[in-house]
Amino acid sequence: MHVLRRYKTWCSPFDRSECAGIEGDMLHAARLKHVLDALRTAAETASGQSDPKIRSAVVSAGVEQLLAEIAGAENDHTLPERAAEVLGIFEKIGLPQEQSALMGQVILGIGKTYEQMGNNPQAYESSKHALDLAHAANDSELEAGCLRRMGRVLIRLTRWAEAEANFNRSLSFYDTSHDRRGRAEVLLDLGTLHYHQGDLDSAERLYNEALEIAEESKHVSLAINARNNLGIVANIRGDIESAIAHYQSCVPLAEKNGMDTHLARAYHNLGMAYADSKNWSDAGDCYERALTIARRNSMGELVGTLHLNRSQMYLELSDLDMAAVSCGRALNLFTSSHDRLSEAEAYRVLGGIFARRNDEITSMEMFKRSLEIAQEAPAPLEIGETYRAMGNALERLGKRKRAEEALEKSLEYFEQAHAKNDASAAQGDLARIRRPA
């Protein structure tokens, strides 16, 4: 949840490092298949035991082994269905009450894998199932973790109120148990929620508090996430130098600690800052690095984002066919993962592509779909972006009056969200349109 998908980018070619990642995934998949087959055999053995103590011991040992495998298999997209099959066998046999929390951890791990794959509805259902088990086991810490993960998925599904309620319940647990790290994690999530709702001041305050806790506790992962998010806020406000400084500080930390997913997001966000200042060479380099890492680590959401940014790049270069192909790939990924705000972005880019083809009807239909999704959330920044893109498209199509009206709405939403950089760009567009022809 630490990436803002609004700027233009390059796309890297397929390289040997990606082949190495794929080979590693294949080896792990083969090993995990062997483990799951063994667990299935163990489950069948347990079901034949008349002594409940022996059956319980076999089941518990099997679930513990499955949990250990899941911990190292976040990027194995074959994991959820096969692991769920084995879990189903164990559940039919009957899991002792004291082992409910262990089962909950396994299912939460499966949900995390679904989230990594971009399957948000299934990620939510898995986390909800884990929450029920955590509650049955009276495991408050696991409950808090489940609530937090559900909240993160709910943000992607634009269910703001439910997400905030889950985060607040999770925060209450961490505060009661004096868990500072847990508090910082939830603050980051709450900040991201406020950011998507256009409240940059609250988002910045929450990110800063999380960063303070992370630095006090020397928690590198949390510090990187907080700095990345503060960079995004600075970027939107037009403070590009501050944004770049935040992103650049994340790169060596992520490299030193082998945090590939954090590194990919840092390079992506750094590329956004360079792209926002039209520094295409540095932006292209950062996005190429981000895409290579994202593919190697099966970061579906970020790969979709990069397809979308590649589409915008082709649009800048007037290659409309490739722009449409790339945007179509992004839209397919976002639609399958039910990532509504990213869908809105893809429709917005398609609106610009069809406008460049002088197809006003299709262009306006794409912008209309984008607005409907963004207003349904609601997401002020996304609405403002779409109205601005619509205004520029209408100007290109010779509809100056309608273009001015769209840009005025765009400026209204940007000012509401205190998005200084975007508001300035919209004002420039309006000034251009209002000049005598």
Order of alpha helices (4+ residues) and beta strands (2+ residues): alpha-alpha-alpha-alpha-alpha-alpha-alpha-alpha-alpha-alpha-alpha-alpha-alpha-alpha-alpha-alpha-alpha-alpha-alpha-alpha
